[in-house]
Amino acid sequence: MSVMGFVIVILIFIVGIGLVNEKWIHLQSDISLVLFSLVISVLLLLVDMLVPGESLSEPLHQIASFEFEAYLLDTVLCFMLFAGASKVNLRKFRQNLKAISLLALLTTVISSLLYGALFWGAARLFQVPVDIWLCILLGCIVSPTDPIAATGILNKLGLSKNVTSVIESESLFNDGTGVALFVFFKSIVGHSGESNFLVVMLKEVVGALVVALAVSFLLGQLMKLTREPVRQILISVLDVALVYAVCEHFGFSGVIASVVCGMYFAYVMGAQERKREVYDPHNLYVDFWEILDNILNAVLFVMIGLSVLNVHISSHIFFIVPVSVAAVILSRFAGVALSSVLLGKHKIPSSYSMMEFVSLMTWSALKGGLSLALAMSTRELLSQEVYLVVLNTAYVTILFTVVVQGLTVKKGYQLIEQHKARRVRRQSERQQDVGGACGT
């Protein structure tokens, strides 16, 4: 299929599903793209099986066989991360820096290790041929919350700004931890473990920070020399593309670097806000990144749904589905709980109790394209049977978190807010009773 044919089919899905959803179904738009792309793919597969002759799903098979890993990791990821980071509320970020740091670092490490232990224990029980190192590698793939899913879905659910800031910022930064863990355990699985985790982590993070800040500072100075909005947009595009390419070349974290670039340019553009109101009254810079982010998100979610056409089902699928779902929820809950204990109940955002905060952060932890790309990158490393276990697990986790959790996270948030209101009311009543008793 030609590039133009690819673009046309993807746009047909995005526009068609979007119109049907807007008119009759009213799901959150990104979730509807994943869900209905998946449903259409499955229906076409069933038709192909039941009706002999030319495959009706052949054009979609060609799209599904597209190099998803290369498309995401080597092409569009940096722009999507930059766009997401540009929307981070810097004041809320500073207020919740300790919580974000613990969630992005400690929670990711604990969740990855615990997921691996739970999956390995269940695999031993049901005689699935995976060892402990592979299970931990699988934990590194599915434990980090996906920044694309978080910014693409949670932004549109009406959560409070404080909560949204924590969820978004954690999802933007914990991928650096997840990728460093992934690189380390992938080397162990491949029997080439020449590095230790701290070395990998320092190289990924410190290198990314140095490159991102140095290049962004220089291009930020260029930004101040022009009042042409389109040129400012091009400078920001150049910044993130250049930084990502340099970091990937030297083995630094392009993920973290892209986030730093987005936040730095958000700071630069915010400092020039009064001047920009004069020469850019329509705010073209913000609109460009918002529109680009929406388009790339839509393409990504459709491709996740369509890519199931080329996925072979593992013989262990009836083991994978319940175990992967249970393990990802339990490991995330434990990781957030430990971070919350270290954070202290008085530092938990929005005056939540520890259980309320842990429950919200567990259920809002969505996975997305990055997990799928990391899973696909293990193809050359593993046998076909084991690779199918890894890939199927990634798919099940992504679909469960995006569709099931994504559809219910708003209701969960409302229930937690109601519980919080009742708790605060009871505390207030007890204080009044104590005050009245002391007065008498």
Secondary structure, DSSP 8 states (H G I E B T S, - for coil): --HHHHHHHHHHHHHHHHHHIIIII---HHHHHHHHHHHHHHHHHHHHHHS-SS-TTHHHHHHHTS-HHHHIIIIIHHHHHHHHHHTS-HHHHHHTHHHHHHIIIIIHHHHHHHHHHHHHHHHHHHT-S--HHHHHHHHHHHSS--HHHHHHHGGGTT--HHHHHHHHHHHHHHHHHHHHHHHHHHHHHTT---S-HHHHHHHHHHHHHHHHHHHHHHHHHHHHT---HHHHHHHHHHHHHHHHHHHHHHT--HHHHHHHHHHHHHHHHHHTHHHHHHH-TT-HHHHHHHHHHHHHHHHHHHHHHHGGGG----TTHHHHHHHHHHHHHHHHHHHHHHHHHHH-GGGSGGG--HHHHHHHHHHT----HHHHHHHHTTTTTS-HHHHHHHHHHHHHHHHIIIIIIHHHHHHHHHHHHHHHHHHHHHHHHHHHHHHHHHH-
